Amino acid sequence: MGILYLVATPIGNLEDMSPRAVRILRESVLIAAEDTRHTGTLLKHFEIKTPLTSYFEHNKLTKQDYVLGKLIEGDVALVSDAGTPAINDPGYELVRAALAAGFDVQPVPGPSAPIAALTVSGLPTDAFLYLGYLPHKSGDRRKALAQIANLRYTLIFLETPHRLLDSLADLLSALGDRRISVSRELTKLYEETWRGSISGAIEHFTVKEPRGEFTLVVEGQQTVDGGRWIEEQLLAAIQDEAQSGKAASQLAGELADQSGWKKKEVYNLILKRMSS
């Protein structure tokens, strides 16, 4: 029985391809790729002639049995368009199926845009939360951000150029003007990492048209005055609990205990939101 290898590939600079990754791709009986044309270019560069098949979101169910069948013959390598497979692609479902069928699954570590962006952000790296792409619609984005507004983890998101400014505006509204690092085109010719505040990022990318794929690294929730939440965090928590059905006095008491604010202060903010 073969091994399913999750092979990380370069996110831009081909020199980041590891010798082990090249060897595994050469020795496998099949390479399952998110985009065969993109991966075909990579294989041509490294003179790898292993058979290639597509495995992506819209054919994952029909291709799963085929890939598992190939694992009976020998090792299979799974790759994404760039970076580490099973992150923001259907690879995790193939991993689950392979494990359920009794096959071994092993990583071949390498490039990862979220980790690369985090390490150069200048923000805390000891505890972080990766959330992939933010929801497309502003209302859904704000609702999702309200749910994580009080977490102290450094937050990592992916974003497309045409949604970048709208997402930054929602980040500012939901999280407050936190520190942020915005990386684009990592390891490529026009690589850039901008660091500053969320409001500063909005100004920067309003003047400079967003281009390329972006990774946003955002500071986690910070407390002031010995643990007291900043107002933006308290407002986000009130928004998050708006549909809970709790009485204003009950909610004020609960949030006062969590936030370090006085119950009366929280109650007044709740009433202000209800009247607006």
KELUMKOL-97903 format. One record per residue: x, y, z of N, C-alpha, C in turn; residue number from 1. Coordinates in pm, whole numbers, plus 50000, padded with zeros to 5 digits. Each point is the difference from the previous one (the first is absolute). Layout:
<sites>
    n.xx    n.yy    n.zz   ca.xx   ca.yy   ca.zz    c.xx    c.yy    c.zz   pos
       X       Y       Z       X       Y       Z       X       Y       Z   NUM
...
</sites>
This chain:
<sites>
    n.xx    n.yy    n.zz   ca.xx   ca.yy   ca.zz    c.xx    c.yy    c.zz   pos
   50084   49880   50000   49916   50120   50000   50087   50125   50000     1
   49956   50099   49925   50077   50122   49989   49971   50100   50110     2
   50073   50108   49997   49985   50110   50095   49945   50121   49926     3
   49905   50070   50060   49954   50127   49946   50089   50109   50057     4
   50078   50065   49912   50088   50108   50041   49935   50135   49971     5
   50001   50089   50098   49953   50137   49980   50124   50085   49975     6
   50022   50035   49874   50126   50063   49959   49982   50150   49984     7
   50069   50077   50082   49996   50146   49989   50084   50043   49881     8
   49948   50095   49924   50070   50052   49882   50018   50151   50013     9
   50089   50061   49922   50029   50143   50014   49876   50088   49983    10
   49996   50109   50077   49893   50098   49986   50042   50111   49905    11
   50119   49990   49948   50050   50100   49905   50139   49964   49951    12
   50097   50005   50089   50139   49975   49965   50027   49851   49990    13
   50038   49953   49880   50022   49857   49979   50117   49944   50080    14
   50088   50087   50049   50111   49953   50081   49954   49946   50135    15
   49874   50026   50036   49947   49950   50127   49956   49854   49990    16
   50005   49939   49884   49965   49859   49983   50109   49915   50064    17
   49962   49914   50093   50099   49921   50072   50043   49878   49919    18
   50124   49953   50019   50045   49877   49932   49911   49880   50031    19
   49951   49992   50124   49911   49888   50035   49870   50007   49921    20
   49945   50122   49986   49876   50015   49924   50018   49954   49857    21
   50112   50038   49937   50029   49957   49863   50009   49848   49993    22
   50069   49939   50095   50016   49855   50000   49866   49928   50014    23
   49917   50046   50094   49870   49936   50022   49913   50010   49875    24
   50001   50116   49936   49920   50017   49878   50049   49907   49889    25
   50130   49981   49992   50056   49911   49897   49968   49854   50028    26
   50000   49961   50126   49985   49859   50035   49856   49955   50014    27
   49906   50094   50007   49859   49963   50017   49944   49941   49870    28
   49895   49920   50013   49935   49944   49881   49901   50099   49941    29
   49961   50101   50080   49903   50099   49954   50015   50128   50080    30
   49979   50111   49932   49992   50130   50068   49859   50054   49982    31
   49931   50026   50110   49866   50060   49997   50016   50149   50024    32
   49956   50082   49903   50027   50144   50004   49872   50080   49992    33
   49999   50113   50070   49885   50090   49995   49980   50056   49859    34
   50109   50033   49932   49995   50050   49862   50113   49932   49923    35
   49964   49910   49908   50102   49922   49929   50088   50087   49911    36
   49945   50108   49945   50080   50088   49916   50107   50072   50082    37
   49957   50051   50115   50095   50071   50088   50108   49903   50049    38
   49958   49884   50047   50096   49902   50051   50085   49944   49886    39
   49942   49988   49881   50077   49952   49886   50120   50087   49970    40
   49986   50131   50016   50112   50092   49981   50109   49974   50103    41
   49958   49976   50125   50095   49970   50107   50075   49870   49971    42
   49926   49897   49958   50062   49871   49972   50098   50009   49883    43
   49965   50079   49900   50089   50017   49885   50131   50066   50044    44
   49989   50098   50088   50120   50070   50048   50096   49903   50069    45
   49946   49908   50080   50084   49907   50075   50016   49865   49930    46
   49955   49993   49875   50013   49879   49917   49941   49878   50070    47
   49879   50018   50049   49926   49891   50066   49895   49949   49902    48
   49999   49870   49974   49912   49943   49897   49890   49911   50059    49
   49974   50009   50128   49897   49921   50066   49862   50036   49944    50
   49913   49900   49976   49864   50028   49952   49926   50096   50094    51
   49917   50084   49938   49932   50108   50072   49850   49987   49982    52
   49925   50025   50108   49854   50003   49991   49949   50118   50079    53
   49882   50048   49965   49944   50115   50071   49924   49953   50123    54
   50008   50079   50106   49921   49976   50121   49970   50137   50060    55
   49876   50046   49984   49964   50133   50049   49856   49998   50050    56
   49950   50115   50042   49872   50008   50069   49885   49937   49922    57
   49995   50019   49869   49884   49957   49923   50009   49857   49947    58
   50115   49932   50019   50005   49859   49958   50049   49909   50112    59
   50008   50053   50123   50058   49925   50110   49927   49870   50029    60
   49867   49998   49981   49925   49879   50031   50023   49892   49895    61
   50005   50039   49873   50021   49902   49894   50145   49951   49994    62
   50095   50084   50039   50141   49962   49993   50052   49928   50124    63
   49926   50007   50108   50050   49945   50126   50027   49850   49989    64
   49906   49925   49944   50018   49855   49988   50115   49967   49907    65
   50016   50081   49894   50111   49977   49906   50134   50015   50071    66
   50013   50106   50079   50125   50023   50071   50026   49890   50102    67
   49896   49958   50072   50016   49892   50097   50040   49870   49931    68
   49947   49978   49880   50038   49881   49924   50147   50002   49962    69
   50050   50118   49964   50142   50013   49966   50089   49977   50121    70
   49951   50030   50119   50078   49978   50121   50026   49851   50024    71
   49915   49916   49946   50024   49855   50010   50124   49962   49918    72
   50024   50074   49891   50115   49971   49913   50130   50059   50053    73
   49992   50113   50072   50122   50064   50048   49970   50136   50059    74
   50104   50081   50020   49985   50130   50063   49930   50100   49906    75
   49919   50087   50060   49934   50108   49928   50037   50132   50067    76
   50029   50101   49920   50033   50133   50053   49884   50095   49972    77
   49958   50073   50102   49897   50102   49986   50066   50137   50007    78
   49971   50085   49899   50055   50136   50000   49886   50099   49974    79
   50017   50122   50048   49906   50108   49970   50064   50091   49897    80
   49931   50108   49963   50058   50093   49903   50131   50058   50051    81
   50006   50027   50130   50120   50056   50061   49989   49983   50151    82
   50113   49973   50064   49998   49987   50144   49968   49859   50047    83
   49943   49992   50118   49975   49872   50066   49860   49949   49969    84
   49986   49879   49945   49867   49947   49969   49918   49973   50126    85
   49868   49997   49981   49901   49980   50106   49973   50128   50078    86
   50064   50112   49964   49970   50130   50058   49925   50080   49894    87
   49871   50027   50026   49915   50072   49904   49982   49925   49868    88
   49999   49869   50005   49963   49919   49885   49940   49870   50053    89
   49943   49914   49914   49930   49880   50050   50092   49886   50042    90
   50130   50026   50010   50094   49895   50035   49969   49929   50130    91
   49945   50072   50097   49973   49936   50130   49900   49887   49987    92
   49908   50009   49903   49902   49894   49980   50066   49874   49945    93
   50099   50018   49911   50075   49886   49950   50083   49938   50112    94
   50055   50083   50086   50077   49950   50115   49911   49913   50088    95
   49881   50049   50030   49907   49923   50084   49965   49868   49934    96
   49974   50002   49870   49962   49878   49928   50116   49900   49999    97
   50122   50051   49979   50116   49912   49997   50024   49936   50136    98
   49988   50077   50105   50017   49946   50135   49892   49896   50031    99
   49876   50030   49962   49890   49907   50025   50020   49869   49924   100
   50068   50006   49885   50025   49880   49920   50125   49926   50044   101
   50069   50051   50101   50115   49931   50056   50134   50040   49942   102
   50004   50106   49919   50126   50045   49942   50072   50096   50094   103
   50132   50003   49990   50080   50095   50076   50000   50134   49926   104
   50001   50109   50076   50005   50135   49944   50117   50072   50065   105
   50088   50058   49916   50118   50067   50052   50019   50137   49935   106
   50046   50098   50077   50025   50133   49942   50140   50012   49943   107
   50013   50078   49896   50132   50043   49950   49999   50152   50016   108
   50044   50050   50115   49982   50143   50034   50073   50092   49904   109
   49950   50123   49997   50061   50101   49914   49927   50132   50010   110
   49994   50076   49891   49942   50135   50003   49853   50001   50043   111
   49964   50108   50070   49862   50025   50041   49983   50151   50014   112
   49913   50059   49919   49983   50145   50003   49957   50052   50137   113
   49902   49938   50069   49961   50052   50131   50115   50003   50100   114
   50079   49893   50004   50111   49995   50095   50109   50099   49960   115
   50028   50010   49871   50102   50095   49954   49961   50143   50037   116
   49872   50035   49977   49954   50135   50033   50004   50025   50149   117
   49964   49901   50080   50001   50016   50146   50141   50027   50050   118
   50098   49926   49949   50136   50012   50053   50062   50135   49972   119
   49957   50068   49892   50060   50131   49967   49911   50116   50044   120
   49889   49971   50067   49903   50104   50033   50046   50092   50112   121
   50084   49949   50089   50037   50077   50118   49897   49990   50111   122
   49898   49915   49981   49896   49979   50100   50027   49868   50073   123
   49940   49980   50119   50028   49879   50078   49973   49872   49920   124
   50093   49906   50011   49989   49873   49928   49977   49880   50091   125
   49991   50025   50132   49988   49887   50093   49862   49938   49999   126
   49899   50075   49962   49863   49947   49993   49927   50075   49889   127
   49952   49926   49900   49935   50065   49887   49883   49915   49951   128
   49911   50066   49925   49880   49934   49947   49992   50028   49851   129
   50003   49894   49920   49991   50015   49855   49856   49975   49957   130
   49941   50094   49925   49859   49992   49966   49974   50001   49849   131
   50104   49990   49920   49981   49994   49855   49940   50128   49945   132
   49914   49985   49898   49937   50117   49939   49882   50048   50083   133
   49987   50131   50014   49885   50058   50067   49877   49983   49911   134
   49878   49999   50057   49878   49991   49919   49995   50112   49896   135
   49936   49973   49888   49996   50096   49889   49915   50124   50032   136
   49888   49981   50070   49907   50109   50026   50037   50073   50129   137
   49985   50132   49998   50040   50081   50115   49927   49959   50127   138
   49869   49977   49991   49924   49962   50120   50050   49870   50059   139
   50028   49904   49915   50052   49871   50048   50140   50016   50057   140
   50079   50088   49936   50136   50025   50050   49996   50057   50141   141
   49915   50102   50019   49994   50065   50131   49950   49904   50108   142
   49905   49915   49963   49949   49902   50096   50110   49903   50039   143
   50078   49953   49902   50109   49907   50029   50107   50067   50085   144
   50031   50125   49969   50103   50072   50076   49955   50029   50143   145
   49872   50026   50019   49948   50025   50135   50020   49879   50090   146
   49995   49882   49941   50014   49877   50078   50142   49978   50050   147
   50097   50064   49936   50140   49980   50040   50063   50128   50054   148
   49920   50105   50014   50053   50130   50038   50073   49999   50134   149
   49958   49914   50091   50057   50001   50135   50111   49898   50019   150
   50038   49929   49894   50106   49901   50012   50136   50068   50000   151
   50091   49950   50080   50133   50061   50012   50099   49944   49899   152
   49957   49901   49921   50090   49943   49900   50028   50100   49887   153
   50119   49995   49945   50026   50069   49875   49914   49934   49892   154
   49935   50081   49918   49904   49949   49902   50061   50005   49860   155
   49978   49894   49921   50054   49993   49864   49886   49974   49903   156
   49991   50084   49896   49898   49986   49897   50065   50005   49862   157
   49931   49943   49903   50036   50019   49859   49898   50094   49937   158
   50041   50075   49899   49905   50089   49933   50043   50025   49856   159
   49900   50025   49915   50024   50030   49859   50014   50152   49983   160
   50065   50046   49893   50022   50144   49984   49871   50082   49989   161
   49897   49947   49933   49880   50080   49981   49913   50010   50125   162
   50027   49918   50101   49925   50010   50126   50084   50056   50114   163
   50126   50031   49975   50090   50038   50108   49951   50121   50077   164
   49967   50109   49932   49962   50123   50070   49870   49983   50079   165
   49903   49929   49944   49875   49975   50072   50026   49917   50126   166
   50087   49900   49988   50031   49917   50116   50076   50078   50106   167
   50091   50086   49958   50072   50084   50096   49904   50092   50074   168
   49901   50054   49929   49900   50087   50064   49920   49923   50104   169
   49964   49877   49969   49924   49919   50096   50087   49958   50118   170
   50128   49975   49974   50092   49969   50110   50009   50118   50096   171
   50011   50121   49944   50008   50120   50084   49873   50017   50082   172
   49885   49978   49939   49873   50017   50069   49981   49896   50110   173
   50036   49875   49972   49973   49892   50094   50107   49983   50107   174
   50126   50030   49967   50110   49972   50092   50065   50125   50058   175
   49972   50116   49941   50070   50120   50041   50128   50017   49920   176
   50072   50108   50026   50118   50032   49919   50123   49927   50052   177
   50004   49871   49977   50110   49917   50049   50120   50006   49905   178
   50110   49944   50048   50117   49984   49914   49972   49890   49898   179
   50054   50018   49879   49977   49904   49893   50123   49992   49912   180
   50020   49883   49943   50103   49980   49898   49928   49947   49876   181
   50025   50062   49887   49935   49960   49875   50110   49956   49902   182
   50002   49871   49969   50101   49947   49908   49936   49963   49867   183
   50072   50026   49892   49952   49965   49867   50113   49939   49919   184
   49965   49906   49912   50095   49941   49906   50126   49949   50071   185
   49980   49928   50111   50114   49952   50079   50093   49913   49917   186
   50128   50024   50012   50113   49933   49934   50005   50027   49850   187
   49911   50084   49947   50000   50032   49857   50074   50131   49974   188
   50006   50038   49874   50078   50117   49961   49953   50128   50068   189
   49868   50017   50011   49945   50124   50056   49949   49979   50144   190
   50068   49916   50074   49965   49975   50140   49999   50130   50080   191
   49898   50014   50086   49990   50119   50085   49933   49962   50131   192
   50051   50051   50109   49933   49988   50130   49987   50139   50058   193
   49876   50044   50018   49972   50131   50059   49959   49980   50145   194
   50056   50080   50092   49972   49986   50143   49954   50134   50056   195
   49900   49996   50087   49950   50122   50062   49866   49973   50064   196
   49911   50100   49999   49866   49986   50055   49903   49964   49888   197
   49881   49952   50038   49900   49967   49898   49959   50126   49924   198
   49981   50112   50072   49964   50124   49932   50111   50045   49905   199
   50125   49979   50041   50112   50033   49914   50004   49913   49875   200
   49963   49872   50016   49996   49909   49885   49893   50044   49900   201
   49887   50048   50051   49894   50049   49912   50051   50118   49919   202
   50069   50093   50066   50055   50115   49929   50103   49956   49894   203
   50086   49907   50039   50107   49956   49910   49943   49935   49874   204
   49904   49908   50017   49950   49926   49884   49887   50073   49928   205
   49957   50113   50055   49911   50089   49923   50081   50075   49896   206
   50122   50037   50039   50090   50070   49907   50066   49901   49904   207
   50046   49887   50055   50069   49900   49920   49904   49886   49969   208
   49965   49984   49874   49901   49900   49960   50043   49860   50044   209
   49911   49926   50072   50035   49865   50044   50017   49905   49881   210
   50109   49928   49999   50026   49901   49895   50063   49877   50062   211
   49964   49883   49948   50056   49876   50052   49915   49943   50112   212
   50041   49885   50049   49930   49936   50111   50055   50051   50133   213
   49911   50025   50097   50039   50063   50126   49984   49904   50118   214
   50091   50013   50095   49988   49934   50129   50002   50108   50107   215
   49894   50005   50081   49987   50101   50104   50030   49936   50136   216
   50088   50063   50075   50032   49954   50136   49960   50113   50095   217
   49905   49973   50089   49941   50104   50083   50027   49971   50148   218
   50032   50104   50072   50025   49989   50144   49877   49946   50072   219
   50023   49916   50098   49890   49949   50081   49946   50105   50095   220
   49893   49966   50068   49935   50093   50093   50097   50039   50112   221
   50011   50129   50023   50086   50053   50106   49913   50063   50108   222
   50041   49988   50124   49926   50061   50110   50074   50124   50048   223
   49925   50091   50061   50060   50121   50057   49952   50014   50144   224
   50067   50088   50075   49961   50027   50139   49989   49871   50081   225
   50105   49916   49993   50003   49880   50082   49900   49894   49958   226
   49962   49995   49876   49910   49895   49953   49870   50052   49942   227
   49975   50129   50006   49876   50059   49947   50003   49999   49847   228
   49891   49952   49938   49989   49999   49855   49995   50142   49946   229
   50052   50017   49878   49977   50126   49933   49855   50002   49950   230
   49948   50120   49973   49857   50013   49968   49961   49922   49875   231
   50088   49998   49899   49967   49928   49876   49975   49851   50027   232
   50077   49943   50093   49984   49859   50032   49869   49975   50074   233
   49964   50092   50087   49874   49986   50072   49882   50015   49905   234
   50007   50095   49909   49892   50018   49902   49986   49879   49910   235
   50113   49939   49963   49996   49879   49917   49933   49886   50076   236
   50027   49989   50130   49938   49895   50081   49849   50023   50013   237
   49960   50126   50016   49857   50033   50006   49932   49962   49869   238
   50065   50034   49889   49946   49966   49868   49986   49849   49985   239
   50099   49926   50045   50000   49855   49990   49885   49938   50079   240
   49964   50063   50112   49895   49945   50087   49863   50058   49969   241
   49990   50082   49895   49876   50073   49971   49881   49907   49979   242
   50024   49883   49941   49891   49909   49971   49985   49887   50102   243
   50066   50015   50114   49999   49892   50100   49868   49992   50076   244
   49921   50109   49999   49874   50000   50073   50015   50034   50148   245
   50120   50028   50043   50022   50034   50141   49949   50140   50030   246
   49949   50019   50122   49958   50133   50043   50122   50090   50009   247
   49977   50130   49978   50112   50095   50000   50075   49998   50134   248
   49926   49988   50109   50065   50001   50132   50086   49875   50020   249
   49949   49883   49952   50077   49877   50012   50127   50006   49916   250
   49984   50047   49877   50116   50010   49910   50102   50099   50055   251
   49951   50112   50055   50091   50100   50056   50083   49941   50113   252
   49935   49920   50084   50072   49938   50111   50107   49903   49953   253
   49965   49919   49901   50095   49901   49950   50120   50067   49934   254
   49973   50101   49917   50109   50067   49930   50083   50088   50094   255
   49938   50051   50104   50076   50078   50099   50103   49911   50069   256
   49961   49877   50033   50092   49906   50064   50118   49965   49908   257
   49972   49989   49869   50103   49960   49905   50092   50116   49961   258
   49942   50121   49991   50071   50111   49937   50072   50094   50095   259
   49964   49997   50126   50059   50095   50094   49928   50134   50003   260
   49891   50014   49922   49918   50121   50002   49897   49989   50111   261
   49949   50115   50045   49892   49999   50097   49870   49957   49932   262
   49915   49933   50074   49875   49949   49944   49916   50114   49941   263
   49996   50114   50070   49920   50112   49952   50052   50052   49867   264
   50134   50003   49984   50059   50045   49874   49962   49907   49886   265
   50009   49871   50027   49965   49902   49897   49851   50010   49967   266
   49919   50015   50101   49855   50010   49981   49965   50119   49911   267
   50066   50112   50023   49974   50120   49919   50040   49978   49854   268
   50110   49928   49977   50042   49971   49863   49901   49907   49932   269
   49946   49904   50075   49900   49908   49944   49874   50077   49961   270
   49955   50090   50088   49881   50080   49970   50024   50089   49879   271
   50120   50056   49991   50034   50086   49887   49995   49922   49869   272
   50048   49875   50004   49996   49919   49878   49857   49965   49963   273
   49917   49970   50102   49861   49961   49975   49919   50116   49940   274
   50038   50122   50035   49924   50116   49953   50047   50053   49866   275
   50116   49949   49955   50056   50051   49874   49947   49923   49879   276
</sites>
